Amino acid sequence: MMSKTEGPEVRDIEIAGVLRTVMTRLIKLLRKEAKDEAQLSLTERSTMALLYQHGELLPSDIARMEKVTTQSMSQIVNHLFEVGFIYKNPSVEDKRKVLLSLTPSGRVSVEERRHNKEEWLAKALHEKASPEERELVMRALVVLEKLMDEKRSCKMSKFPVFRALQSRNYRLYFYGQSVSLIGTWMQRTAVSWVVYTLTKSPFMLGLSLFATQFPSFCFRRWVGWSPIVIGDGRCCCSRRRPRWFSRC
């Protein structure tokens, strides 16, 4: 019984090369046949397709999916907004962020381009392929979908717990919070060790721990209430005072 080879064979590499060439030419033909009266670039059309699929996205998320810089994505967003294809809606969770979504005319544009591509492809299959060849294409599509599903499952199965770390802002928050918490734990451990070493008293050890938590307990309600009522720059100072007291 022959053992299964670990890597791809020469025939597999040949098939992969031909498949890549054929799919690239087919994609170019579809893009050429799709009517685009607004004269959008490929990245702009791809951006609209992502918004059509996901509904709402952040510009940074689209830039990461399209592998472009944030500056380039800003120009793309501004152009799509000028032609009336997308909305810019402030995020409910963070007013500094803007969520992008398609306008009705933008959705119509995406659907028209897809319809034109499908119509051209259906016409080409009807004129150039026999019924047997069309059935062969259907069987080949099953294999292509299998390849794409396997790639997607591999991406989803690799460390799904750390998927949030793909966001740059969350990475900065995570690393900064980790360093801050490590410093806090080290300080509490050192203070407790010094108090118990000098006094040899469990009571004084408990009292020192109580003293570190008591200011937070007293000012917790005031700190949570003041930013809502004040609502200006002074709330930054009010947030820091209790921590300053607890450090003393």
Secondary structure, DSSP 8 states (H G I E B T S, - for coil): -----SS--HHHHHHHHHHHHHHHHHHHHHHHHS--TT---HHHHHHHHHHHHHS-B-HHHHHHHHT--HHHHHHHHHHHHHTT-EEEEE-SS-TTSEEEEE-HHHHHHHHHHHHHHHHHHHHHHHHH--HHHHHHHHHHHHHHHHHHHHHHHHHHHS-GGGGGGGSHHHHHHHHHHHHHHHHHHHHHHHHHHHHHHHH--HHHHHHHHHHHHHHHHHHHHHHHHHHHHH-STHHHHHHHHHHHHHH-
